[in-house]
Amino acid sequence: MPATKDNVQIAPPDGKLGVLIPGMGAVTSTFIAGLEAVKAGWALPIGSLTQLATIRLGKRTEGRSPRIKDFVPLARLEDLVVGGWDIFEDSVYEAALKAGVLEREHIERVKEPLQAIRPMKAVFDPNYVRRLSGPHVKQGRNKMELAEMLMEDIENFRASTGAARLVMIWCGSTEVYHQPAEVHQTLEKFECGLYRNDPDIAPSQIYAYAALKMGVPFANGAPNLTVDIPALLHLARERHVPVCGKDFKTGQTFMKTVIAPALKARMLGLTGWFSTNILGNRDGEVLDDPGSFRTKEETKLSALEYILQPELYPQLYKNFHHVVRINYYPPRGDSKEGWDNIDIFGWMGYPMQIKIDFLCRDSILAAPLVLDLVLFLDLAQRAGMRGIQEWLSFYFKAPMTAPGLYPEHDLFIQLMKLKNTLRWMRGEDLITHLGLEYYD
Ligand SMILES: NC(=O)c1ccc[n+]([C@@H]2O[C@H](COP(=O)([O-])OP(=O)(O)OC[C@H]3O[C@@H](n4cnc5c(N)ncnc54)[C@H](O)[C@@H]3O)[C@@H](O)[C@H]2O)c1
C-alpha cells in the first residue's frame, strides 16, 4: 500500500475516538454490548463491512483483496469510547435489559463496561416524540441555551475521556414529520430561531447544531430531517465536517432495495407492493403515533420510486400500488416480522407473486451499521471530506444527496460507490467491471 498513491491525505487515527449518541435505547445498547463482546473476543462483528469485508484492488488476476480495515486507516475498536444522552437515567446495562434484544446471559458478560456508561441529560420536546416522556431532561431559557449546554457536555466528554476525535450518531426516537421551514433555510435564520425558541427546530437539530459547531461529524440513524436542511449543511461545509443520513437501512427496506433492482434488471413489471410489519419495542411504540409514523413512511416509500423509475419505464412501473404499514404489537419485542407481498408481471403481462416473510431482529441489524458509520465518518473527516457523504448511502433508507440530485437506493450500486470511494481515497484504480482486457 504505497502511501504516495493516495488522492487525499489521510491523517492517522491516533488516540481515542469518542462516540457520542443521542438516544441510548435498543440500538445503542446492542451496539455497545456487541462492541464490548468483540473486544473481549467472544463475539464476531457480524454485519460490519469495516471489520469483515474485503475490497478487491486491481485486476481479477492480481489476487489483491485486503480487508477494508487493512486498506484504509480506521480507528481501532479498542480506541472507541462511548457516551450519550437519554431522557431516562438508566445506565446502558439497564437499557440493554429493558430493550430485551440480547439474552440476559450475554448482557451479564459485559455488565461492567455497560454499567459504567450513564446518559447525560437530554434535550427533549414532547411535541416531537409524543409517546414518550422522561425525567432526565435539560431545562434552558431557549434552544440556543440548550445547544450551549450540549456543547459543554461534548467538551466535558472530550476532556474526561481524553478522546482525540469525536463523532455523533443520532439513535434517538423518530421525531414527528415536519417539512423544512423558513427557519431551516439559512444559518442566520436558524441561529435566530434557536434564540427565539422557534417551534420548527427539533431537538435532533439542536444536537446536530451543537456537534457541527464543535467540528464533530454527524450521522442520522432515524428518518427525521435533522441535519438535512440548508442551514446545517452550510454549517457542515463551513466547519469542514462530514455528515450523513437518514434512517438506517436494516429490515424491510434493505430487502426492498435488493429485490426491486433485480426486477428492474430483468424488465419485469410491478403492479403492487404491500409491506406490513409487527414490532413490539419502544421504537414500535413511538411509531404507533401517526406523526412519527409519517416520518418513517416518507423514507420507506421513496425507495421504490427512485429504483424503478416509472418515468422511464411507464409500461412496467407506472401507477404501482405501494403500501407500508407498521403495527405496534408488544409480544414480539425487538424481534420484528415484516411481510411483503409483491405483485409482478412478466412475458405477455402474465401475473406472478413474490412473498417475503423476514423474521428479523431490528437492533441486531442496526448495531453493525452504527459501528461502520462511526468509523467511516471519522475516516472521512481525517481525509478532509466535508458536507454530505453520499458514499455512505449504503447504510440509509433515505440517503442524503446534493440539492437537485436524486438519491441512489440500489444496494449494489451503493456498495460499489462506497468501495470505489475507498479506492479513490487510496489512489487505486476504480473498478468498472468492464473487463475487456482479460480477453485481449
Ligand atoms: N433497525 C433498527 O433498529 C432501526 C432502523 C432504522 C432506524 N432506526 C431508528 O433508530 C432510532 C433508535 O431505535 P431504537 O430501536 O434504539 O429505539 P428506542 O426507542 O429503543 O431508543 C431510542 C431512545 O431515544 C431516547 N430519546 C428520544 N428522544 C430523545 C432525545 N431528544 N434526546 C435523547 N434521547 C432521546 C428514548 O428515550 C430511547 O431510549 C429510532 O429513531 C429508529 O426509528 C432503527
The ligand as an SDF file (V2000), in Angstrom:
LIG
                    3D

 44 48  0  0  0  0  0  0  0  0999 V2000
  -33.2660   -1.4980   12.6930 N   0  0  0  0  0  0  0  0  0  0  0  0
  -33.4550   -0.5440   13.5530 C   0  0  0  0  0  0  0  0  0  0  0  0
  -33.4440   -0.7690   14.7190 O   0  0  0  0  0  0  0  0  0  0  0  0
  -33.6570    0.8410   13.0400 C   0  0  0  0  0  0  0  0  0  0  0  0
  -33.6690    1.0440   11.6580 C   0  0  0  0  0  0  0  0  0  0  0  0
  -33.8390    2.3250   11.1740 C   0  0  0  0  0  0  0  0  0  0  0  0
  -33.9590    3.3760   12.0510 C   0  0  0  0  0  0  0  0  0  0  0  0
  -33.9810    3.1550   13.3840 N   0  0  0  0  0  0  0  0  0  0  0  0
  -34.1700    4.3050   14.2390 C   0  0  0  0  0  0  0  0  0  0  0  0
  -33.1900    4.3650   15.2290 O   0  0  0  0  0  0  0  0  0  0  0  0
  -33.7210    5.0090   16.3730 C   0  0  0  0  0  0  0  0  0  0  0  0
  -33.4350    4.1780   17.6030 C   0  0  0  0  0  0  0  0  0  0  0  0
  -34.1190    2.9450   17.5430 O   0  0  0  0  0  0  0  0  0  0  0  0
  -34.2520    2.0600   18.8540 P   0  0  0  0  0  0  0  0  0  0  0  0
  -34.8790    0.7820   18.4560 O   0  0  0  0  0  0  0  0  0  0  0  0
  -32.9730    2.0530   19.5940 O   0  0  0  0  0  0  0  0  0  0  0  0
  -35.3510    2.9030   19.6810 O   0  0  0  0  0  0  0  0  0  0  0  0
  -35.5030    3.0120   21.2630 P   0  0  0  0  0  0  0  0  0  0  0  0
  -36.8410    3.5820   21.4810 O   0  0  0  0  0  0  0  0  0  0  0  0
  -35.1560    1.7350   21.9360 O   0  0  0  0  0  0  0  0  0  0  0  0
  -34.3780    4.0660   21.6690 O   0  0  0  0  0  0  0  0  0  0  0  0
  -34.4960    5.4220   21.3870 C   0  0  0  0  0  0  0  0  0  0  0  0
  -34.0390    6.1620   22.6350 C   0  0  0  0  0  0  0  0  0  0  0  0
  -34.0190    7.5470   22.3320 O   0  0  0  0  0  0  0  0  0  0  0  0
  -34.4000    8.2410   23.5020 C   0  0  0  0  0  0  0  0  0  0  0  0
  -34.7360    9.5970   23.1080 N   0  0  0  0  0  0  0  0  0  0  0  0
  -35.8340   10.0500   22.4920 C   0  0  0  0  0  0  0  0  0  0  0  0
  -35.7280   11.3640   22.2550 N   0  0  0  0  0  0  0  0  0  0  0  0
  -34.5220   11.7480   22.7250 C   0  0  0  0  0  0  0  0  0  0  0  0
  -33.8330   12.9880   22.7720 C   0  0  0  0  0  0  0  0  0  0  0  0
  -34.3790   14.0890   22.2780 N   0  0  0  0  0  0  0  0  0  0  0  0
  -32.5860   13.0140   23.3110 N   0  0  0  0  0  0  0  0  0  0  0  0
  -32.0270   11.8800   23.8130 C   0  0  0  0  0  0  0  0  0  0  0  0
  -32.6500   10.6920   23.8190 N   0  0  0  0  0  0  0  0  0  0  0  0
  -33.8740   10.6200   23.2640 C   0  0  0  0  0  0  0  0  0  0  0  0
  -35.5190    7.3870   24.0720 C   0  0  0  0  0  0  0  0  0  0  0  0
  -35.7130    7.6530   25.4450 O   0  0  0  0  0  0  0  0  0  0  0  0
  -34.9870    5.9880   23.8300 C   0  0  0  0  0  0  0  0  0  0  0  0
  -34.2570    5.4900   24.9160 O   0  0  0  0  0  0  0  0  0  0  0  0
  -35.2250    5.1940   16.0980 C   0  0  0  0  0  0  0  0  0  0  0  0
  -35.4650    6.5040   15.6360 O   0  0  0  0  0  0  0  0  0  0  0  0
  -35.4690    4.2240   14.9950 C   0  0  0  0  0  0  0  0  0  0  0  0
  -36.5630    4.5860   14.1800 O   0  0  0  0  0  0  0  0  0  0  0  0
  -33.8110    1.9080   13.8910 C   0  0  0  0  0  0  0  0  0  0  0  0
  1  2  1  0
  2  3  2  0
  2  4  1  0
  4  5  1  0
  4 44  2  0
  5  6  2  0
  6  7  1  0
  7  8  2  0
  8  9  1  0
  8 44  1  0
  9 10  1  0
  9 42  1  0
 10 11  1  0
 11 12  1  0
 11 40  1  0
 12 13  1  0
 13 14  1  0
 14 15  2  0
 14 16  1  0
 14 17  1  0
 17 18  1  0
 18 19  2  0
 18 20  1  0
 18 21  1  0
 21 22  1  0
 22 23  1  0
 23 24  1  0
 23 38  1  0
 24 25  1  0
 25 26  1  0
 25 36  1  0
 26 27  1  0
 26 35  1  0
 27 28  2  0
 28 29  1  0
 29 30  1  0
 29 35  2  0
 30 31  1  0
 30 32  2  0
 32 33  1  0
 33 34  2  0
 34 35  1  0
 36 37  1  0
 36 38  1  0
 38 39  1  0
 40 41  1  0
 40 42  1  0
 42 43  1  0
M  CHG  2   8   1  16  -1
M  END
$$$$
